[in-house]
Amino acid sequence: HWHWMTNETFMELFALSRAIPGPLPTQLVMGSAIIHAGWLGGFLALIVWVLPGLCVLTGAGLLVEVLLDPEKPPIFLLGIAPATVALVFKAAYGFGSTLDKFGLGLSLSSMAGA
């Protein structure tokens, strides 16, 4: 083990990362860097953490625009819209069923609102 952070410090950082909005791993990376290298180190760690995904997704977006014909999309892209709708309904159902302790009433109404 490297022992560069105590368990107590990690647990506090983990709790803070869960409390603030944003992805948990990104918050942990930035918080750890701020603890060890200050605000500039935290900012640089954030850039290093986010930059690879940003480059890959930007490149993929540019290539999709150039390589694919919008009039005839590939068959594997046709399922993206229904899958997205299904994920929204699944999230709404999970959220509603967590809050509704008496049945499916709130779950169904939250899905209808989604």
URSUL-V223533 format. One record per run of one state. SS is the DSSP state (A for helix, B for strand, O for the rest). FROM is the first residue (numbers start at 1). LEN is the number of residues. Records with the same first field share a line. If there is no record, write none. Layout:
SS: FROM-LEN ; FROM-LEN
This chain:
O: 1-6 ; 20-4 ; 68-7 ; 78-2 ; 100-5 ; 114-1
A: 7-13 ; 24-44 ; 75-3 ; 80-20 ; 105-9
